[in-house]
């Protein structure tokens, strides 16, 4: 991918400054595996997990020291991953495995490799019910893993190119984006059925999403046009379309809640930036620059640190939230 010129980088930084005060600065850049994609945080143990797509492993970062304390071999081309803080288990979707690896967070070893998937991509854990929802992008369904037995307990059909998945543990609902259909499916985790389908604007190609339990909103990233759609999570009503502000998004990669009820973080791999967006105005209020093809974002709200995987430099940038 062609990188922005130095002039474009300066213009982006200027635009972000005009949007608001500097949000955060890089405290350290941590070397990880090859082509890091997504990031997950266990806020209880202060450990951070990074899926390294091309080196087929997961880097484990100690949040206290900002160092890699383990590298765990998993399946082929790991993509999405999520943590169950109640059991200290980490679930990793191996896209070409096609399996899900289960890592024990206390030993940093794979304790189970679950078969039966097809190009698994998104992973979302309900820590209350110990269910794990995994999207199978090739066969357009979602597998539900029983976290106690590490087996597939149910298969939910009727989707279309599912990718990103998020869970509301309180209501036991899972939200799945359908890239091929331009929709979002709502799954009831109690009976493992699709209860609603939200239609996005015509031509939408959704990729990932975030869920705000405070405002009950979904934030859905889209390929072309490069925007983030905001939906009411109950009715599916389109509330807003976030375009990036003064500097329009070029290639939205991921979205993550920063302060539930207040703001979200959106990474743009072409702009080499992560933008902070207000939920009150849907405007970009500040941003973080200095990355190299940023993709995954994770926040540890206990420590105030933000972790961004940098696909272009095989690192994870750590940002510290200003006090």
N, C-alpha and C positions, 0 to 999 in steps of 0.2 A: 504494500500500500504506500502511495506517495505521501510523504510527511509534509506538514505545513512548513512554509519558509519562516525564517526568523522574524520577518516583518509581520506575517500573519499571526505568529505567536504573540508578538508585542501588541498587535491590535486586539487580539483576544483578551490578553491580560488587562489592557486599558478598558475594554468594554465591561469586563467583570468588575473592575474597580469602580466604574461609573454606576454599576448596578448596586453596589453596596460596599462595605468595608471588606478587607481581606478576611476570608473565612478561616483558613488554617494554613499552616506551612508544613512541609515535609520534615519530620523529625529524623527519619532514617529510611533507607531503601534496602530491603532485605533480599539477597539472592535466593531464589527458590529453584524449582525444576524448570523444564522447558515448556514454553507456551502456557503459562498459568492462566486459567480461565475464571473460575469462581471461588468465592471465599465464604467460609462460615465460621462463626464465633461461638464458643462455649463460654458464656459470661460467668458461669460458676467457677470454672477452672482457669479462666483467662488464657485459654489456648485457642489458636486460630488455625484453621485447616484450609489448604489451598489445593485445588485440583490442577495438576500439571498435565495438560492434554497430550503433549508429544513425548513426555518421558514416562508416562504410564505410572505415575505415583502421586502421593499426596504429601505435601510439606506440612509439618506441624511446627507452628511458631509459638514460642513462649512470649506472652504479651507483656510480662514484667521486664524481660531482657531484650526483647526485639531480636531474638535469634532463633534459627531453626534448630529444634531439639530432636527431631526425628524425620526420616523420610520413609514413607510406608508404600511399598509396591502394591498396586491394585491391578485392575484389568486394563484393557486396551482403550485408550482415548477417554479418560475420565472427564466428565462434564459437570453436571450439577451435583451438589452435596448438601447435606443438612445434618444438624446435631440434635440428638435427644438429650437434653441436660439432665433429665430425670434418671436415665440409665447410663449416661456417659458413653453412648454409642454413636458412631458417625456412619452415615449411609452415603455411598458414592455410586453414581450412575456411570457405568463403563460403556460408552457409546458403541464401540465395536467389540465389546466383550463377548456377547452382549449380556452382561451380568450386573448385579449390584454387590459391591464389596461392603462388608460391615467391619468397621474398625472399633476396637475396644480402646476408649480414650485413656484408660488407666495404664495400659501396656503399650499402646501405639502399635498394635499388631492386628492383622486381619483375622477375625474369629469365624467368619462365615463368608462364603461366596454364593450368592443366590442366583440360580439360572432362571430361564423362562421369559426373558425380555427381548425386545426388538428395537435396536437403536434407542436405548433409554437416555433421556436427557434431563428432565427436571425432577427434583426430589424435594418433598416437603414432609416434615414430621409433625404429627400431633402428639406432643409429649404427654397429654392427659390420657389419651386412649391407647398410646403406644402403637399407633398406626403410621405407616410410611407410604405416601402416595408417590408413584413413579410414572412419568409419562413415557409411553412407547411411541416415538415419533414415526416409525415406519408402518406400524399396523394400526395406528389411530385408536389406541385405547390407553387406559390407566390401570396399572397393577397396584393392588393394595397389599402391603407386607404386614404380617403380624410380627411386631417387634419382639414378642416373647419367644416365638419359635423360629423367627427368621425364614418364614416361608410365605409364598404368595397365597393370601386368604381370599382374594376376590379379584375379578377382572371387570372393569367398567368399559363398556363399548359405546359406540355412537359419537365418538369424537372425530376430529379431522386435522391431522398433523399437529398433535399436541406437543407443546414445548414447556414453557415455564409453568410452575405450580406453586401455589401458596395456600396455607391452611389457617383458618380461624379456629384455634383450639377451644375457644369458649363455646362456639355454636356447633363445632364439629362439621364445618363446611370446608371443602377444598375448592379452589378456583384454578382453572386450567385454561391457558390460551390455546386456541386452535388456529395455527398459522395458515393452514390451507383454506379455512372457511372464513377467516376474519371475525371470529367470535370468541367469547369466553364462556366456558361451561362451569356450572355450579354443581358440585357433587355433595350429596348428603353422606357423611361418613358413617352414619348409623346403619343405613341399609345399602350403602354403596351403589347408589343410583344417581343419574343426572336429573336434577330437579328443575333447573332453569338454564337457558342459553341466552346470553346477551350479545346482540349484534353491534359490531363496531361500524364506523363509516365505511362506505363502499370502497373497495380496493385495499382495505387494511390487511397487513401481514404482521400480526402481533408476535412477539418473541418471548418477553419475560414480563414479570409483574411484581408489584408489592401491594401489601394489604395494610391499611391503617385501622386498627381495632377501635381507636378513639372516635374517628370521624366516620367509620364504616365506608371507606372509599377504597377503590382499586386504582392503581396507577399502572398502566399497560404500555410497555414500549412497543414501538412500531418501526418497521424497516423503511419502507417508502410509502408516503412521505415520512421523513425522520421526525417523529413527534412522540409525545406521551399522552395517551388518552386517560382522562379521569372519569371513573364511573361510580355511581351509587351502587354499593355492593349488594343492596337488597333488591332494588328494582332494575338495575342495569342501565339507568338513565345516564346519558353522556353529560357530564357537568362542565367539562373544559377540555381544551386541546392545548397542551403545552408545546410551544415551538422553540423555546430556547432564549427568547428575549432579543437583545440587541445583536447578538451573534446567533443566528439560527442553527439549530442542531444539524449536523451532517450525517452522523451515523450513531444513533443511540444504541448503547450496548446493554446497560443494566440500570435498574432502579432499586433503591433501598430506602426504607424509612430511616430518617435521622432522628427527629423528635416527633413521635406519634402525636397527632393532633395539630402539629405545627409545620413540619417541613420534611421534604424528601431530598435524596441525593440522586442525581442522574449522571451516568458516565457517557461520554461521547468519544469513541475511539478515534475518529477522524480529527476532532478538535484537540485531542490530547488533554482533555479537561474533565473535571467533575463539577457539576453545577448544583448549587443549593437553591431549591425552589420552595417558596412559601405556599402553604395550603390555604392561606387567607386570600391571596391575590393571584396565585398560580404564576407569579412572576419570579424570574431568576434574581435572587438578592445578593448572591456572592458566589465565589467559586474557588476551586483549587486547580492550579496549573502545574506543569513541570513533569507530567507523566509521559509515558511512551506507549500509546495504544492501550489505554485503561479499559478494563472490562468489568470484572466483578467488584462489588462493594459490600463490605460488612462493617457494622458498628458495634463496639462494646460500650454500652451506655454506663456501665459501672466505672470504666476508666476514662471515658471521653475520647477514646482513640478510634480512628477510622482507618480501615484497611482496604487498599485498592490494588487489585492484580494488574500488573503492567505486562501485557502480552508481548510488546515489542522489545522489552529489555530483560525478560525472565526474572522479574523482581516483584515484590509487594511493597508499595509505598505506605508508610505509616504517617498519618496526620493526627495532630493533637488539637482537640477542640479548645479554643480560647476560653479562659475562665470568665 
